[in-house]
């Protein structure tokens, strides 16, 4: 596993991107893709079974914090798992965004189990705040 992590770091280094990881008591970190385009950075997070009102995106300097709580509404009251691969409960992912991207202009949309955050290129200083999440009718996805 360490080799995969070092390959990920080596891949992300040219972009100056770093995953800050889990910094709270959240129980899991969702699968995330981050890639650069001509117009900015795209962050795509796999979050099936969620509602946008249960997600929160906050900006703290150059860090983007994605958090929420995925409920397990389908589980029988009495059950014994043979396989359990789906994560439920609180989650958090913190991404360090490299210089040159304007988090104050980030746009987010949640559709079909994916949260997509577009962060445009800029040279302006970063400020703190929250990123609103649009419903799935947005053209971001």
C-alpha beads as a LAMMPS data file, in Angstrom:
LAMMPS data file: protein, C-alpha beads

141 atoms
140 bonds

1 atom types
1 bond types

-500.0 500.0 xlo xhi
-500.0 500.0 ylo yhi
-500.0 500.0 zlo zhi

Masses

1 110.0

Atoms # bond

1 1 1 0.000 0.000 0.000
2 1 1 2.884 2.356 0.712
3 1 1 4.036 2.025 -2.901
4 1 1 0.605 3.112 -4.175
5 1 1 0.641 6.114 -1.843
6 1 1 4.111 7.160 -3.008
7 1 1 3.006 6.814 -6.644
8 1 1 -0.023 9.015 -5.865
9 1 1 2.228 11.637 -4.245
10 1 1 4.626 11.532 -7.208
11 1 1 1.710 11.972 -9.625
12 1 1 0.290 14.909 -7.670
13 1 1 3.598 16.686 -7.053
14 1 1 3.705 18.347 -10.507
15 1 1 0.380 19.999 -9.643
16 1 1 1.497 20.921 -6.136
17 1 1 -1.584 19.065 -4.836
18 1 1 -1.585 17.365 -1.462
19 1 1 -4.273 15.401 0.326
20 1 1 -4.312 16.510 3.942
21 1 1 -6.428 13.462 4.803
22 1 1 -8.572 12.956 7.839
23 1 1 -8.185 15.510 10.595
24 1 1 -11.231 14.837 12.778
25 1 1 -13.117 11.898 14.239
26 1 1 -14.704 11.058 10.859
27 1 1 -14.780 7.323 10.268
28 1 1 -13.975 7.232 6.532
29 1 1 -12.626 9.217 3.581
30 1 1 -14.523 9.031 0.264
31 1 1 -12.850 8.096 -3.023
32 1 1 -11.720 11.291 -4.734
33 1 1 -10.320 12.226 -8.156
34 1 1 -8.520 15.543 -8.624
35 1 1 -7.388 16.735 -12.033
36 1 1 -6.289 19.965 -13.687
37 1 1 -7.896 21.404 -16.816
38 1 1 -7.116 24.507 -18.876
39 1 1 -9.608 26.475 -16.772
40 1 1 -8.836 25.159 -13.292
41 1 1 -8.986 22.219 -10.935
42 1 1 -11.748 19.596 -10.846
43 1 1 -12.424 17.602 -7.682
44 1 1 -14.803 14.666 -8.066
45 1 1 -15.918 12.773 -4.949
46 1 1 -17.807 9.470 -4.953
47 1 1 -20.672 9.800 -2.441
48 1 1 -23.509 7.463 -3.405
49 1 1 -26.583 7.427 -1.187
50 1 1 -26.219 11.027 -0.033
51 1 1 -28.355 14.131 -0.327
52 1 1 -26.697 17.456 -1.049
53 1 1 -28.138 18.962 2.146
54 1 1 -26.117 16.382 4.134
55 1 1 -22.832 17.549 2.588
56 1 1 -20.694 20.480 3.654
57 1 1 -17.782 22.074 1.821
58 1 1 -15.691 24.643 3.647
59 1 1 -12.642 26.634 2.657
60 1 1 -9.898 27.248 5.211
61 1 1 -7.037 29.139 3.572
62 1 1 -5.762 26.815 0.844
63 1 1 -7.599 23.779 2.253
64 1 1 -10.906 22.450 0.993
65 1 1 -12.803 20.392 3.580
66 1 1 -15.546 18.040 2.362
67 1 1 -17.600 16.447 5.130
68 1 1 -20.950 14.872 5.847
69 1 1 -22.720 11.834 7.184
70 1 1 -23.954 8.938 5.019
71 1 1 -26.853 7.137 6.721
72 1 1 -27.466 3.408 6.398
73 1 1 -31.212 3.465 5.819
74 1 1 -31.466 -0.025 4.290
75 1 1 -30.014 -2.227 7.018
76 1 1 -32.274 -4.733 8.749
77 1 1 -32.623 -4.292 12.516
78 1 1 -30.977 -7.655 13.235
79 1 1 -28.330 -8.731 10.764
80 1 1 -24.930 -10.399 10.628
81 1 1 -22.629 -9.146 7.897
82 1 1 -20.826 -11.646 5.718
83 1 1 -19.208 -8.837 3.704
84 1 1 -19.278 -5.123 4.526
85 1 1 -17.512 -2.874 2.016
86 1 1 -19.759 0.202 2.009
87 1 1 -18.831 2.964 4.427
88 1 1 -21.546 4.687 6.459
89 1 1 -21.528 7.373 9.084
90 1 1 -19.496 10.568 9.308
91 1 1 -16.775 11.249 6.756
92 1 1 -14.281 13.972 6.013
93 1 1 -11.698 14.694 3.370
94 1 1 -9.339 17.663 3.471
95 1 1 -7.484 18.636 0.309
96 1 1 -4.657 21.152 0.152
97 1 1 -5.115 23.182 -2.992
98 1 1 -1.927 24.481 -4.633
99 1 1 -1.384 28.186 -5.338
100 1 1 -2.956 29.560 -8.501
101 1 1 -6.527 28.381 -7.846
102 1 1 -9.313 30.609 -6.508
103 1 1 -11.265 28.673 -3.860
104 1 1 -13.511 31.694 -3.276
105 1 1 -14.910 31.139 -6.795
106 1 1 -15.389 27.365 -6.443
107 1 1 -18.655 25.883 -7.712
108 1 1 -20.064 22.539 -6.561
109 1 1 -22.832 20.232 -7.785
110 1 1 -24.039 16.827 -6.590
111 1 1 -25.629 14.403 -9.086
112 1 1 -25.983 10.627 -9.348
113 1 1 -23.755 9.934 -6.353
114 1 1 -20.905 12.236 -7.364
115 1 1 -19.945 15.594 -5.907
116 1 1 -18.044 17.729 -8.406
117 1 1 -16.203 20.874 -7.357
118 1 1 -14.708 23.182 -9.984
119 1 1 -12.017 25.576 -8.753
120 1 1 -10.967 28.175 -11.349
121 1 1 -7.441 29.437 -11.949
122 1 1 -6.504 32.758 -10.352
123 1 1 -3.739 34.754 -8.741
124 1 1 -5.868 36.409 -6.026
125 1 1 -5.277 35.613 -2.333
126 1 1 -7.402 32.871 -0.756
127 1 1 -10.102 33.607 1.827
128 1 1 -12.160 31.368 4.119
129 1 1 -15.832 30.556 3.685
130 1 1 -18.275 27.894 2.493
131 1 1 -18.918 26.515 -0.992
132 1 1 -22.638 26.142 -1.843
133 1 1 -23.811 22.842 -3.399
134 1 1 -26.216 23.084 -6.348
135 1 1 -28.784 20.404 -7.129
136 1 1 -27.985 17.924 -9.906
137 1 1 -29.429 20.028 -12.732
138 1 1 -26.174 21.973 -13.009
139 1 1 -24.016 21.540 -16.091
140 1 1 -20.920 20.829 -13.969
141 1 1 -21.506 17.075 -14.060

Bonds

1 1 1 2
2 1 2 3
3 1 3 4
4 1 4 5
5 1 5 6
6 1 6 7
7 1 7 8
8 1 8 9
9 1 9 10
10 1 10 11
11 1 11 12
12 1 12 13
13 1 13 14
14 1 14 15
15 1 15 16
16 1 16 17
17 1 17 18
18 1 18 19
19 1 19 20
20 1 20 21
21 1 21 22
22 1 22 23
23 1 23 24
24 1 24 25
25 1 25 26
26 1 26 27
27 1 27 28
28 1 28 29
29 1 29 30
30 1 30 31
31 1 31 32
32 1 32 33
33 1 33 34
34 1 34 35
35 1 35 36
36 1 36 37
37 1 37 38
38 1 38 39
39 1 39 40
40 1 40 41
41 1 41 42
42 1 42 43
43 1 43 44
44 1 44 45
45 1 45 46
46 1 46 47
47 1 47 48
48 1 48 49
49 1 49 50
50 1 50 51
51 1 51 52
52 1 52 53
53 1 53 54
54 1 54 55
55 1 55 56
56 1 56 57
57 1 57 58
58 1 58 59
59 1 59 60
60 1 60 61
61 1 61 62
62 1 62 63
63 1 63 64
64 1 64 65
65 1 65 66
66 1 66 67
67 1 67 68
68 1 68 69
69 1 69 70
70 1 70 71
71 1 71 72
72 1 72 73
73 1 73 74
74 1 74 75
75 1 75 76
76 1 76 77
77 1 77 78
78 1 78 79
79 1 79 80
80 1 80 81
81 1 81 82
82 1 82 83
83 1 83 84
84 1 84 85
85 1 85 86
86 1 86 87
87 1 87 88
88 1 88 89
89 1 89 90
90 1 90 91
91 1 91 92
92 1 92 93
93 1 93 94
94 1 94 95
95 1 95 96
96 1 96 97
97 1 97 98
98 1 98 99
99 1 99 100
100 1 100 101
101 1 101 102
102 1 102 103
103 1 103 104
104 1 104 105
105 1 105 106
106 1 106 107
107 1 107 108
108 1 108 109
109 1 109 110
110 1 110 111
111 1 111 112
112 1 112 113
113 1 113 114
114 1 114 115
115 1 115 116
116 1 116 117
117 1 117 118
118 1 118 119
119 1 119 120
120 1 120 121
121 1 121 122
122 1 122 123
123 1 123 124
124 1 124 125
125 1 125 126
126 1 126 127
127 1 127 128
128 1 128 129
129 1 129 130
130 1 130 131
131 1 131 132
132 1 132 133
133 1 133 134
134 1 134 135
135 1 135 136
136 1 136 137
137 1 137 138
138 1 138 139
139 1 139 140
140 1 140 141
